[in-house]
Amino acid sequence: MAQPSEYFLQHPTDDSDLSSNIQTNLEFVMDTLTYFGLPEGYINGVGHHLDFGKEKDNKSMAAKRREISKKK
């Protein structure tokens, strides 16, 4: 719902605690993921994804080194 004011004009309420928040789909998803633990600024490079795959590469390199040392 892009304009919740239309809904509230058609359905008046006297609830003083009622509020609304307008967000795009992406903003909503990112806020939700941040709420559940995704680092703030993850999309801009903050967090653990900068070294994603390095552990796998390190393991494969270690395996190759072991293989080479066994051949020697």
PQR file of N, CA, C, O and H, with PARSE charges and radii, in Angstrom:
ATOM      1  N   MET A   1       0.855  -1.169   0.000 -0.4000 1.5000
ATOM      2  CA  MET A   1       0.000   0.000   0.000 -0.0000 2.0000
ATOM      3  C   MET A   1       0.900   1.231   0.000  0.5500 1.7000
ATOM      4  O   MET A   1       1.585   1.508   0.985 -0.5500 1.4000
ATOM      5  N   ALA A   2       0.896   1.954  -1.089 -0.4000 1.5000
ATOM      6  CA  ALA A   2       1.790   3.104  -1.219 -0.0000 2.0000
ATOM      7  C   ALA A   2       1.301   4.322  -0.438  0.5500 1.7000
ATOM      8  O   ALA A   2       2.118   5.085   0.078 -0.5500 1.4000
ATOM      9  H   ALA A   2       0.340   1.729  -1.890  0.4000 1.0000
ATOM     10  N   GLN A   3       0.008   4.516  -0.344 -0.4000 1.5000
ATOM     11  CA  GLN A   3      -0.549   5.670   0.366 -0.0000 2.0000
ATOM     12  C   GLN A   3      -1.530   5.208   1.439  0.5500 1.7000
ATOM     13  O   GLN A   3      -2.732   5.149   1.179 -0.5500 1.4000
ATOM     14  H   GLN A   3      -0.656   3.897  -0.764  0.4000 1.0000
ATOM     15  N   PRO A   4      -1.052   4.882   2.632 -0.5600 1.5000
ATOM     16  CA  PRO A   4      -1.960   4.404   3.676  0.2800 2.0000
ATOM     17  C   PRO A   4      -2.969   5.453   4.128  0.5500 1.7000
ATOM     18  O   PRO A   4      -3.971   5.111   4.756 -0.5500 1.4000
ATOM     19  N   SER A   5      -2.724   6.716   3.821 -0.4000 1.5000
ATOM     20  CA  SER A   5      -3.676   7.745   4.250 -0.0000 2.0000
ATOM     21  C   SER A   5      -5.049   7.516   3.629  0.5500 1.7000
ATOM     22  O   SER A   5      -6.067   7.822   4.248 -0.5500 1.4000
ATOM     23  H   SER A   5      -1.910   6.993   3.311  0.4000 1.0000
ATOM     24  N   GLU A   6      -5.085   6.974   2.397 -0.4000 1.5000
ATOM     25  CA  GLU A   6      -6.364   6.676   1.760 -0.0000 2.0000
ATOM     26  C   GLU A   6      -7.148   5.651   2.575  0.5500 1.7000
ATOM     27  O   GLU A   6      -8.355   5.795   2.767 -0.5500 1.4000
ATOM     28  H   GLU A   6      -4.257   6.725   1.894  0.4000 1.0000
ATOM     29  N   TYR A   7      -6.458   4.619   3.050 -0.4000 1.5000
ATOM     30  CA  TYR A   7      -7.114   3.593   3.856 -0.0000 2.0000
ATOM     31  C   TYR A   7      -7.667   4.195   5.143  0.5500 1.7000
ATOM     32  O   TYR A   7      -8.800   3.906   5.529 -0.5500 1.4000
ATOM     33  H   TYR A   7      -5.477   4.503   2.894  0.4000 1.0000
ATOM     34  N   PHE A   8      -6.869   5.032   5.809 -0.4000 1.5000
ATOM     35  CA  PHE A   8      -7.309   5.612   7.082 -0.0000 2.0000
ATOM     36  C   PHE A   8      -8.440   6.619   6.891  0.5500 1.7000
ATOM     37  O   PHE A   8      -9.250   6.811   7.798 -0.5500 1.4000
ATOM     38  H   PHE A   8      -5.949   5.267   5.496  0.4000 1.0000
ATOM     39  N   LEU A   9      -8.509   7.265   5.724 -0.4000 1.5000
ATOM     40  CA  LEU A   9      -9.628   8.156   5.454 -0.0000 2.0000
ATOM     41  C   LEU A   9     -10.915   7.361   5.279  0.5500 1.7000
ATOM     42  O   LEU A   9     -11.988   7.826   5.664 -0.5500 1.4000
ATOM     43  H   LEU A   9      -7.852   7.110   4.987  0.4000 1.0000
ATOM     44  N   GLN A  10     -10.817   6.169   4.701 -0.4000 1.5000
ATOM     45  CA  GLN A  10     -11.998   5.330   4.500 -0.0000 2.0000
ATOM     46  C   GLN A  10     -12.366   4.528   5.743  0.5500 1.7000
ATOM     47  O   GLN A  10     -13.521   4.130   5.899 -0.5500 1.4000
ATOM     48  H   GLN A  10      -9.945   5.792   4.388  0.4000 1.0000
ATOM     49  N   HIS A  11     -11.408   4.287   6.625 -0.4000 1.5000
ATOM     50  CA  HIS A  11     -11.626   3.491   7.832 -0.0000 2.0000
ATOM     51  C   HIS A  11     -11.113   4.273   9.044  0.5500 1.7000
ATOM     52  O   HIS A  11     -10.040   3.969   9.566 -0.5500 1.4000
ATOM     53  H   HIS A  11     -10.470   4.610   6.498  0.4000 1.0000
ATOM     54  N   PRO A  12     -11.856   5.259   9.484 -0.5600 1.5000
ATOM     55  CA  PRO A  12     -11.374   6.080  10.609  0.2800 2.0000
ATOM     56  C   PRO A  12     -11.247   5.252  11.899  0.5500 1.7000
ATOM     57  O   PRO A  12     -12.005   4.310  12.132 -0.5500 1.4000
ATOM     58  N   THR A  13     -10.281   5.628  12.710 -0.4000 1.5000
ATOM     59  CA  THR A  13     -10.067   4.960  13.990 -0.0000 2.0000
ATOM     60  C   THR A  13      -9.664   6.008  15.027  0.5500 1.7000
ATOM     61  O   THR A  13      -9.135   7.067  14.693 -0.5500 1.4000
ATOM     62  H   THR A  13      -9.665   6.393  12.520  0.4000 1.0000
ATOM     63  N   ASP A  14      -9.925   5.688  16.277 -0.4000 1.5000
ATOM     64  CA  ASP A  14      -9.519   6.592  17.350 -0.0000 2.0000
ATOM     65  C   ASP A  14      -8.416   5.947  18.198  0.5500 1.7000
ATOM     66  O   ASP A  14      -8.245   6.289  19.368 -0.5500 1.4000
ATOM     67  H   ASP A  14     -10.356   4.827  16.548  0.4000 1.0000
ATOM     68  N   ASP A  15      -7.680   5.024  17.606 -0.4000 1.5000
ATOM     69  CA  ASP A  15      -6.552   4.384  18.268 -0.0000 2.0000
ATOM     70  C   ASP A  15      -5.363   5.339  18.243  0.5500 1.7000
ATOM     71  O   ASP A  15      -4.824   5.634  17.177 -0.5500 1.4000
ATOM     72  H   ASP A  15      -7.819   4.745  16.656  0.4000 1.0000
ATOM     73  N   SER A  16      -4.955   5.821  19.408 -0.4000 1.5000
ATOM     74  CA  SER A  16      -3.871   6.815  19.470 -0.0000 2.0000
ATOM     75  C   SER A  16      -2.490   6.193  19.228  0.5500 1.7000
ATOM     76  O   SER A  16      -1.538   6.920  18.942 -0.5500 1.4000
ATOM     77  H   SER A  16      -5.393   5.582  20.274  0.4000 1.0000
ATOM     78  N   ASP A  17      -2.359   4.867  19.337 -0.4000 1.5000
ATOM     79  CA  ASP A  17      -1.076   4.203  19.143 -0.0000 2.0000
ATOM     80  C   ASP A  17      -0.860   3.717  17.712  0.5500 1.7000
ATOM     81  O   ASP A  17       0.204   3.181  17.402 -0.5500 1.4000
ATOM     82  H   ASP A  17      -3.132   4.277  19.570  0.4000 1.0000
ATOM     83  N   LEU A  18      -1.836   3.891  16.849 -0.4000 1.5000
ATOM     84  CA  LEU A  18      -1.737   3.421  15.476 -0.0000 2.0000
ATOM     85  C   LEU A  18      -0.797   4.305  14.672  0.5500 1.7000
ATOM     86  O   LEU A  18      -0.896   5.532  14.705 -0.5500 1.4000
ATOM     87  H   LEU A  18      -2.701   4.326  17.102  0.4000 1.0000
ATOM     88  N   SER A  19       0.110   3.669  13.955 -0.4000 1.5000
ATOM     89  CA  SER A  19       1.035   4.419  13.103 -0.0000 2.0000
ATOM     90  C   SER A  19       1.288   3.605  11.844  0.5500 1.7000
ATOM     91  O   SER A  19       0.970   2.418  11.783 -0.5500 1.4000
ATOM     92  H   SER A  19       0.190   2.673  13.929  0.4000 1.0000
ATOM     93  N   SER A  20       1.860   4.253  10.849 -0.4000 1.5000
ATOM     94  CA  SER A  20       2.187   3.553   9.612 -0.0000 2.0000
ATOM     95  C   SER A  20       3.588   3.960   9.171  0.5500 1.7000
ATOM     96  O   SER A  20       4.110   4.996   9.581 -0.5500 1.4000
ATOM     97  H   SER A  20       2.119   5.218  10.899  0.4000 1.0000
ATOM     98  N   ASN A  21       4.172   3.138   8.343 -0.4000 1.5000
ATOM     99  CA  ASN A  21       5.511   3.384   7.844 -0.0000 2.0000
ATOM    100  C   ASN A  21       5.526   3.028   6.365  0.5500 1.7000
ATOM    101  O   ASN A  21       5.157   1.914   5.995 -0.5500 1.4000
ATOM    102  H   ASN A  21       3.747   2.296   8.010  0.4000 1.0000
ATOM    103  N   ILE A  22       5.945   3.951   5.523 -0.4000 1.5000
ATOM    104  CA  ILE A  22       5.991   3.705   4.088 -0.0000 2.0000
ATOM    105  C   ILE A  22       7.423   3.378   3.706  0.5500 1.7000
ATOM    106  O   ILE A  22       8.324   4.194   3.896 -0.5500 1.4000
ATOM    107  H   ILE A  22       6.245   4.856   5.824  0.4000 1.0000
ATOM    108  N   GLN A  23       7.635   2.167   3.160 -0.4000 1.5000
ATOM    109  CA  GLN A  23       8.954   1.726   2.724 -0.0000 2.0000
ATOM    110  C   GLN A  23       8.816   1.042   1.372  0.5500 1.7000
ATOM    111  O   GLN A  23       7.765   0.500   1.031 -0.5500 1.4000
ATOM    112  H   GLN A  23       6.903   1.504   3.006  0.4000 1.0000
ATOM    113  N   THR A  24       9.897   1.081   0.619 -0.4000 1.5000
ATOM    114  CA  THR A  24       9.921   0.298  -0.612 -0.0000 2.0000
ATOM    115  C   THR A  24      10.119  -1.169  -0.226  0.5500 1.7000
ATOM    116  O   THR A  24      10.448  -1.479   0.919 -0.5500 1.4000
ATOM    117  H   THR A  24      10.751   1.521   0.896  0.4000 1.0000
ATOM    118  N   ASN A  25       9.916  -2.061  -1.185 -0.4000 1.5000
ATOM    119  CA  ASN A  25      10.094  -3.491  -0.905 -0.0000 2.0000
ATOM    120  C   ASN A  25      11.509  -3.788  -0.444  0.5500 1.7000
ATOM    121  O   ASN A  25      11.703  -4.543   0.509 -0.5500 1.4000
ATOM    122  H   ASN A  25       9.649  -1.809  -2.115  0.4000 1.0000
ATOM    123  N   LEU A  26      12.505  -3.203  -1.109 -0.4000 1.5000
ATOM    124  CA  LEU A  26      13.896  -3.440  -0.742 -0.0000 2.0000
ATOM    125  C   LEU A  26      14.211  -2.902   0.655  0.5500 1.7000
ATOM    126  O   LEU A  26      14.903  -3.557   1.434 -0.5500 1.4000
ATOM    127  H   LEU A  26      12.347  -2.589  -1.883  0.4000 1.0000
ATOM    128  N   GLU A  27      13.707  -1.721   0.964 -0.4000 1.5000
ATOM    129  CA  GLU A  27      13.927  -1.156   2.300 -0.0000 2.0000
ATOM    130  C   GLU A  27      13.319  -2.056   3.372  0.5500 1.7000
ATOM    131  O   GLU A  27      13.922  -2.278   4.421 -0.5500 1.4000
ATOM    132  H   GLU A  27      13.145  -1.188   0.331  0.4000 1.0000
ATOM    133  N   PHE A  28      12.132  -2.567   3.104 -0.4000 1.5000
ATOM    134  CA  PHE A  28      11.474  -3.444   4.066 -0.0000 2.0000
ATOM    135  C   PHE A  28      12.282  -4.721   4.279  0.5500 1.7000
ATOM    136  O   PHE A  28      12.476  -5.148   5.417 -0.5500 1.4000
ATOM    137  H   PHE A  28      11.642  -2.386   2.252  0.4000 1.0000
ATOM    138  N   VAL A  29      12.756  -5.334   3.192 -0.4000 1.5000
ATOM    139  CA  VAL A  29      13.542  -6.567   3.305 -0.0000 2.0000
ATOM    140  C   VAL A  29      14.833  -6.305   4.062  0.5500 1.7000
ATOM    141  O   VAL A  29      15.193  -7.076   4.951 -0.5500 1.4000
ATOM    142  H   VAL A  29      12.599  -4.987   2.267  0.4000 1.0000
ATOM    143  N   MET A  30      15.533  -5.234   3.725 -0.4000 1.5000
ATOM    144  CA  MET A  30      16.800  -4.944   4.389 -0.0000 2.0000
ATOM    145  C   MET A  30      16.602  -4.623   5.863  0.5500 1.7000
ATOM    146  O   MET A  30      17.393  -5.060   6.698 -0.5500 1.4000
ATOM    147  H   MET A  30      15.241  -4.608   3.002  0.4000 1.0000
ATOM    148  N   ASP A  31      15.559  -3.865   6.197 -0.4000 1.5000
ATOM    149  CA  ASP A  31      15.275  -3.574   7.606 -0.0000 2.0000
ATOM    150  C   ASP A  31      14.948  -4.855   8.368  0.5500 1.7000
ATOM    151  O   ASP A  31      15.374  -5.034   9.509 -0.5500 1.4000
ATOM    152  H   ASP A  31      14.916  -3.510   5.518  0.4000 1.0000
ATOM    153  N   THR A  32      14.194  -5.739   7.733 -0.4000 1.5000
ATOM    154  CA  THR A  32      13.839  -6.998   8.376 -0.0000 2.0000
ATOM    155  C   THR A  32      15.077  -7.864   8.589  0.5500 1.7000
ATOM    156  O   THR A  32      15.263  -8.429   9.667 -0.5500 1.4000
ATOM    157  H   THR A  32      13.848  -5.595   6.806  0.4000 1.0000
ATOM    158  N   LEU A  33      15.921  -7.969   7.570 -0.4000 1.5000
ATOM    159  CA  LEU A  33      17.141  -8.767   7.709 -0.0000 2.0000
ATOM    160  C   LEU A  33      18.089  -8.172   8.740  0.5500 1.7000
ATOM    161  O   LEU A  33      18.743  -8.913   9.473 -0.5500 1.4000
ATOM    162  H   LEU A  33      15.770  -7.510   6.694  0.4000 1.0000
ATOM    163  N   THR A  34      18.176  -6.858   8.808 -0.4000 1.5000
ATOM    164  CA  THR A  34      19.000  -6.194   9.817 -0.0000 2.0000
ATOM    165  C   THR A  34      18.459  -6.492  11.213  0.5500 1.7000
ATOM    166  O   THR A  34      19.224  -6.717  12.150 -0.5500 1.4000
ATOM    167  H   THR A  34      17.644  -6.256   8.212  0.4000 1.0000
ATOM    168  N   TYR A  35      17.151  -6.489  11.337 -0.4000 1.5000
ATOM    169  CA  TYR A  35      16.521  -6.802  12.631 -0.0000 2.0000
ATOM    170  C   TYR A  35      16.906  -8.204  13.089  0.5500 1.7000
ATOM    171  O   TYR A  35      17.090  -8.440  14.284 -0.5500 1.4000
ATOM    172  H   TYR A  35      16.530  -6.306  10.576  0.4000 1.0000
ATOM    173  N   PHE A  36      17.030  -9.134  12.144 -0.4000 1.5000
ATOM    174  CA  PHE A  36      17.353 -10.514  12.487 -0.0000 2.0000
ATOM    175  C   PHE A  36      18.843 -10.826  12.410  0.5500 1.7000
ATOM    176  O   PHE A  36      19.216 -11.999  12.394 -0.5500 1.4000
ATOM    177  H   PHE A  36      16.881  -8.942  11.174  0.4000 1.0000
ATOM    178  N   GLY A  37      19.709  -9.805  12.362 -0.4000 1.5000
ATOM    179  CA  GLY A  37      21.132 -10.029  12.530 -0.0000 2.0000
ATOM    180  C   GLY A  37      22.045  -9.724  11.357  0.5500 1.7000
ATOM    181  O   GLY A  37      23.261  -9.848  11.501 -0.5500 1.4000
ATOM    182  H   GLY A  37      19.406  -8.853  12.374  0.4000 1.0000
ATOM    183  N   LEU A  38      21.529  -9.336  10.216 -0.4000 1.5000
ATOM    184  CA  LEU A  38      22.393  -8.974   9.100 -0.0000 2.0000
ATOM    185  C   LEU A  38      23.123  -7.685   9.459  0.5500 1.7000
ATOM    186  O   LEU A  38      22.493  -6.740   9.934 -0.5500 1.4000
ATOM    187  H   LEU A  38      20.541  -9.235  10.098  0.4000 1.0000
ATOM    188  N   PRO A  39      24.447  -7.622   9.241 -0.5600 1.5000
ATOM    189  CA  PRO A  39      25.177  -6.402   9.602  0.2800 2.0000
ATOM    190  C   PRO A  39      24.653  -5.171   8.858  0.5500 1.7000
ATOM    191  O   PRO A  39      24.293  -5.253   7.684 -0.5500 1.4000
ATOM    192  N   GLU A  40      24.616  -4.054   9.541 -0.4000 1.5000
ATOM    193  CA  GLU A  40      24.192  -2.780   8.941 -0.0000 2.0000
ATOM    194  C   GLU A  40      25.162  -2.428   7.816  0.5500 1.7000
ATOM    195  O   GLU A  40      26.374  -2.456   8.027 -0.5500 1.4000
ATOM    196  H   GLU A  40      24.909  -3.987  10.495  0.4000 1.0000
ATOM    197  N   GLY A  41      24.670  -2.106   6.654 -0.4000 1.5000
ATOM    198  CA  GLY A  41      25.508  -1.764   5.516 -0.0000 2.0000
ATOM    199  C   GLY A  41      26.043  -2.967   4.771  0.5500 1.7000
ATOM    200  O   GLY A  41      27.025  -2.842   4.039 -0.5500 1.4000
ATOM    201  H   GLY A  41      23.685  -2.084   6.482  0.4000 1.0000
ATOM    202  N   TYR A  42      25.439  -4.113   4.928 -0.4000 1.5000
ATOM    203  CA  TYR A  42      25.896  -5.362   4.303 -0.0000 2.0000
ATOM    204  C   TYR A  42      25.976  -5.237   2.785  0.5500 1.7000
ATOM    205  O   TYR A  42      26.923  -5.730   2.172 -0.5500 1.4000
ATOM    206  H   TYR A  42      24.641  -4.215   5.523  0.4000 1.0000
ATOM    207  N   ILE A  43      24.996  -4.586   2.178 -0.4000 1.5000
ATOM    208  CA  ILE A  43      24.962  -4.420   0.728 -0.0000 2.0000
ATOM    209  C   ILE A  43      26.155  -3.599   0.248  0.5500 1.7000
ATOM    210  O   ILE A  43      26.629  -3.791  -0.872 -0.5500 1.4000
ATOM    211  H   ILE A  43      24.227  -4.185   2.676  0.4000 1.0000
ATOM    212  N   ASN A  44      26.640  -2.694   1.080 -0.4000 1.5000
ATOM    213  CA  ASN A  44      27.769  -1.838   0.704 -0.0000 2.0000
ATOM    214  C   ASN A  44      29.117  -2.433   1.083  0.5500 1.7000
ATOM    215  O   ASN A  44      30.130  -1.737   1.013 -0.5500 1.4000
ATOM    216  H   ASN A  44      26.256  -2.538   1.990  0.4000 1.0000
ATOM    217  N   GLY A  45      29.157  -3.699   1.483 -0.4000 1.5000
ATOM    218  CA  GLY A  45      30.426  -4.370   1.756 -0.0000 2.0000
ATOM    219  C   GLY A  45      30.767  -4.547   3.215  0.5500 1.7000
ATOM    220  O   GLY A  45      31.849  -5.043   3.529 -0.5500 1.4000
ATOM    221  H   GLY A  45      28.333  -4.264   1.540  0.4000 1.0000
ATOM    222  N   VAL A  46      29.890  -4.163   4.118 -0.4000 1.5000
ATOM    223  CA  VAL A  46      30.148  -4.347   5.541 -0.0000 2.0000
ATOM    224  C   VAL A  46      29.727  -5.759   5.918  0.5500 1.7000
ATOM    225  O   VAL A  46      28.673  -6.230   5.490 -0.5500 1.4000
ATOM    226  H   VAL A  46      29.011  -3.760   3.863  0.4000 1.0000
ATOM    227  N   GLY A  47      30.539  -6.431   6.711 -0.4000 1.5000
ATOM    228  CA  GLY A  47      30.151  -7.752   7.186 -0.0000 2.0000
ATOM    229  C   GLY A  47      31.064  -8.848   6.706  0.5500 1.7000
ATOM    230  O   GLY A  47      32.178  -8.590   6.249 -0.5500 1.4000
ATOM    231  H   GLY A  47      31.394  -6.048   7.059  0.4000 1.0000
ATOM    232  N   HIS A  48      30.597 -10.055   6.808 -0.4000 1.5000
ATOM    233  CA  HIS A  48      31.427 -11.216   6.565 -0.0000 2.0000
ATOM    234  C   HIS A  48      31.550 -11.606   5.097  0.5500 1.7000
ATOM    235  O   HIS A  48      32.365 -12.473   4.782 -0.5500 1.4000
ATOM    236  H   HIS A  48      29.693 -10.264   7.179  0.4000 1.0000
ATOM    237  N   HIS A  49      30.806 -11.028   4.205 -0.4000 1.5000
ATOM    238  CA  HIS A  49      30.828 -11.501   2.825 -0.0000 2.0000
ATOM    239  C   HIS A  49      32.076 -11.085   2.048  0.5500 1.7000
ATOM    240  O   HIS A  49      32.291 -11.567   0.935 -0.5500 1.4000
ATOM    241  H   HIS A  49      30.144 -10.324   4.461  0.4000 1.0000
ATOM    242  N   LEU A  50      32.898 -10.207   2.607 -0.4000 1.5000
ATOM    243  CA  LEU A  50      34.122  -9.809   1.921 -0.0000 2.0000
ATOM    244  C   LEU A  50      35.098 -10.979   1.790  0.5500 1.7000
ATOM    245  O   LEU A  50      35.861 -11.052   0.826 -0.5500 1.4000
ATOM    246  H   LEU A  50      32.723  -9.815   3.510  0.4000 1.0000
ATOM    247  N   ASP A  51      35.071 -11.891   2.762 -0.4000 1.5000
ATOM    248  CA  ASP A  51      35.976 -13.037   2.709 -0.0000 2.0000
ATOM    249  C   ASP A  51      35.230 -14.326   2.362  0.5500 1.7000
ATOM    250  O   ASP A  51      35.711 -15.421   2.653 -0.5500 1.4000
ATOM    251  H   ASP A  51      34.451 -11.831   3.545  0.4000 1.0000
ATOM    252  N   PHE A  52      34.074 -14.198   1.751 -0.4000 1.5000
ATOM    253  CA  PHE A  52      33.293 -15.363   1.364 -0.0000 2.0000
ATOM    254  C   PHE A  52      34.084 -16.204   0.364  0.5500 1.7000
ATOM    255  O   PHE A  52      34.563 -15.683  -0.643 -0.5500 1.4000
ATOM    256  H   PHE A  52      33.683 -13.308   1.515  0.4000 1.0000
ATOM    257  N   GLY A  53      34.220 -17.471   0.631 -0.4000 1.5000
ATOM    258  CA  GLY A  53      34.931 -18.367  -0.267 -0.0000 2.0000
ATOM    259  C   GLY A  53      36.406 -18.510   0.045  0.5500 1.7000
ATOM    260  O   GLY A  53      37.045 -19.435  -0.458 -0.5500 1.4000
ATOM    261  H   GLY A  53      33.831 -17.894   1.449  0.4000 1.0000
ATOM    262  N   LYS A  54      36.968 -17.632   0.853 -0.4000 1.5000
ATOM    263  CA  LYS A  54      38.395 -17.721   1.167 -0.0000 2.0000
ATOM    264  C   LYS A  54      38.705 -18.983   1.962  0.5500 1.7000
ATOM    265  O   LYS A  54      39.749 -19.605   1.767 -0.5500 1.4000
ATOM    266  H   LYS A  54      36.449 -16.881   1.261  0.4000 1.0000
ATOM    267  N   GLU A  55      37.794 -19.359   2.858 -0.4000 1.5000
ATOM    268  CA  GLU A  55      38.020 -20.568   3.658 -0.0000 2.0000
ATOM    269  C   GLU A  55      38.073 -21.793   2.739  0.5500 1.7000
ATOM    270  O   GLU A  55      38.921 -22.667   2.918 -0.5500 1.4000
ATOM    271  H   GLU A  55      36.945 -18.854   3.016  0.4000 1.0000
ATOM    272  N   LYS A  56      37.182 -21.856   1.774 -0.4000 1.5000
ATOM    273  CA  LYS A  56      37.170 -22.958   0.816 -0.0000 2.0000
ATOM    274  C   LYS A  56      38.471 -22.961   0.000  0.5500 1.7000
ATOM    275  O   LYS A  56      39.069 -24.013  -0.221 -0.5500 1.4000
ATOM    276  H   LYS A  56      36.493 -21.146   1.629  0.4000 1.0000
ATOM    277  N   ASP A  57      38.897 -21.779  -0.441 -0.4000 1.5000
ATOM    278  CA  ASP A  57      40.144 -21.665  -1.196 -0.0000 2.0000
ATOM    279  C   ASP A  57      41.335 -22.089  -0.349  0.5500 1.7000
ATOM    280  O   ASP A  57      42.237 -22.776  -0.828 -0.5500 1.4000
ATOM    281  H   ASP A  57      38.411 -20.924  -0.262  0.4000 1.0000
ATOM    282  N   ASN A  58      41.332 -21.674   0.919 -0.4000 1.5000
ATOM    283  CA  ASN A  58      42.428 -22.035   1.813 -0.0000 2.0000
ATOM    284  C   ASN A  58      42.490 -23.548   2.015  0.5500 1.7000
ATOM    285  O   ASN A  58      43.575 -24.129   2.037 -0.5500 1.4000
ATOM    286  H   ASN A  58      40.599 -21.116   1.309  0.4000 1.0000
ATOM    287  N   LYS A  59      41.328 -24.185   2.162 -0.4000 1.5000
ATOM    288  CA  LYS A  59      41.291 -25.633   2.340 -0.0000 2.0000
ATOM    289  C   LYS A  59      41.789 -26.348   1.094  0.5500 1.7000
ATOM    290  O   LYS A  59      42.532 -27.324   1.192 -0.5500 1.4000
ATOM    291  H   LYS A  59      40.447 -23.713   2.144  0.4000 1.0000
ATOM    292  N   SER A  60      41.385 -25.870  -0.070 -0.4000 1.5000
ATOM    293  CA  SER A  60      41.825 -26.519  -1.305 -0.0000 2.0000
ATOM    294  C   SER A  60      43.323 -26.321  -1.518  0.5500 1.7000
ATOM    295  O   SER A  60      44.007 -27.231  -1.986 -0.5500 1.4000
ATOM    296  H   SER A  60      40.782 -25.076  -0.150  0.4000 1.0000
ATOM    297  N   MET A  61      43.834 -25.153  -1.183 -0.4000 1.5000
ATOM    298  CA  MET A  61      45.274 -24.909  -1.303 -0.0000 2.0000
ATOM    299  C   MET A  61      46.046 -25.800  -0.332  0.5500 1.7000
ATOM    300  O   MET A  61      47.097 -26.334  -0.685 -0.5500 1.4000
ATOM    301  H   MET A  61      43.279 -24.413  -0.803  0.4000 1.0000
ATOM    302  N   ALA A  62      45.536 -25.963   0.880 -0.4000 1.5000
ATOM    303  CA  ALA A  62      46.184 -26.829   1.865 -0.0000 2.0000
ATOM    304  C   ALA A  62      46.180 -28.269   1.372  0.5500 1.7000
ATOM    305  O   ALA A  62      47.168 -28.984   1.542 -0.5500 1.4000
ATOM    306  H   ALA A  62      44.681 -25.529   1.166  0.4000 1.0000
ATOM    307  N   ALA A  63      45.090 -28.700   0.768 -0.4000 1.5000
ATOM    308  CA  ALA A  63      45.014 -30.063   0.229 -0.0000 2.0000
ATOM    309  C   ALA A  63      46.024 -30.239  -0.903  0.5500 1.7000
ATOM    310  O   ALA A  63      46.672 -31.281  -0.999 -0.5500 1.4000
ATOM    311  H   ALA A  63      44.287 -28.120   0.630  0.4000 1.0000
ATOM    312  N   LYS A  64      46.159 -29.239  -1.749 -0.4000 1.5000
ATOM    313  CA  LYS A  64      47.136 -29.320  -2.844 -0.0000 2.0000
ATOM    314  C   LYS A  64      48.561 -29.390  -2.293  0.5500 1.7000
ATOM    315  O   LYS A  64      49.390 -30.142  -2.806 -0.5500 1.4000
ATOM    316  H   LYS A  64      45.633 -28.392  -1.671  0.4000 1.0000
ATOM    317  N   ARG A  65      48.844 -28.612  -1.256 -0.4000 1.5000
ATOM    318  CA  ARG A  65      50.174 -28.632  -0.642 -0.0000 2.0000
ATOM    319  C   ARG A  65      50.474 -29.998  -0.044  0.5500 1.7000
ATOM    320  O   ARG A  65      51.583 -30.513  -0.186 -0.5500 1.4000
ATOM    321  H   ARG A  65      48.170 -28.001  -0.840  0.4000 1.0000
ATOM    322  N   ARG A  66      49.477 -30.588   0.630 -0.4000 1.5000
ATOM    323  CA  ARG A  66      49.664 -31.920   1.204 -0.0000 2.0000
ATOM    324  C   ARG A  66      49.937 -32.949   0.103  0.5500 1.7000
ATOM    325  O   ARG A  66      50.792 -33.823   0.249 -0.5500 1.4000
ATOM    326  H   ARG A  66      48.576 -30.169   0.745  0.4000 1.0000
ATOM    327  N   GLU A  67      49.204 -32.828  -0.985 -0.4000 1.5000
ATOM    328  CA  GLU A  67      49.374 -33.740  -2.124 -0.0000 2.0000
ATOM    329  C   GLU A  67      50.770 -33.608  -2.720  0.5500 1.7000
ATOM    330  O   GLU A  67      51.399 -34.614  -3.050 -0.5500 1.4000
ATOM    331  H   GLU A  67      48.509 -32.118  -1.104  0.4000 1.0000
ATOM    332  N   ILE A  68      51.251 -32.399  -2.859 -0.4000 1.5000
ATOM    333  CA  ILE A  68      52.594 -32.156  -3.412 -0.0000 2.0000
ATOM    334  C   ILE A  68      53.653 -32.700  -2.459  0.5500 1.7000
ATOM    335  O   ILE A  68      54.631 -33.308  -2.894 -0.5500 1.4000
ATOM    336  H   ILE A  68      50.739 -31.582  -2.592  0.4000 1.0000
ATOM    337  N   SER A  69      53.458 -32.480  -1.157 -0.4000 1.5000
ATOM    338  CA  SER A  69      54.448 -32.962  -0.183 -0.0000 2.0000
ATOM    339  C   SER A  69      54.459 -34.492  -0.125  0.5500 1.7000
ATOM    340  O   SER A  69      55.506 -35.077   0.152 -0.5500 1.4000
ATOM    341  H   SER A  69      52.663 -31.986  -0.804  0.4000 1.0000
ATOM    342  N   LYS A  70      53.336 -35.149  -0.374 -0.4000 1.5000
ATOM    343  CA  LYS A  70      53.291 -36.617  -0.383 -0.0000 2.0000
ATOM    344  C   LYS A  70      54.049 -37.145  -1.594  0.5500 1.7000
ATOM    345  O   LYS A  70      54.706 -38.183  -1.512 -0.5500 1.4000
ATOM    346  H   LYS A  70      52.485 -34.674  -0.598  0.4000 1.0000
ATOM    347  N   LYS A  71      53.961 -36.429  -2.726 -0.4000 1.5000
ATOM    348  CA  LYS A  71      54.646 -36.853  -3.949 -0.0000 2.0000
ATOM    349  C   LYS A  71      56.163 -36.732  -3.786  0.5500 1.7000
ATOM    350  O   LYS A  71      56.911 -37.513  -4.374 -0.5500 1.4000
ATOM    351  H   LYS A  71      53.427 -35.586  -2.792  0.4000 1.0000
ATOM    352  N   LYS A  72      56.614 -35.769  -2.999 -0.4000 1.5000
ATOM    353  CA  LYS A  72      58.049 -35.566  -2.792 -0.0000 2.0000
ATOM    354  C   LYS A  72      58.537 -36.659  -1.900  0.5500 1.7000
ATOM    355  O   LYS A  72      59.724 -36.707  -1.576 -0.5500 1.4000
ATOM    356  H   LYS A  72      56.006 -35.135  -2.522  0.4000 1.0000
TER
END
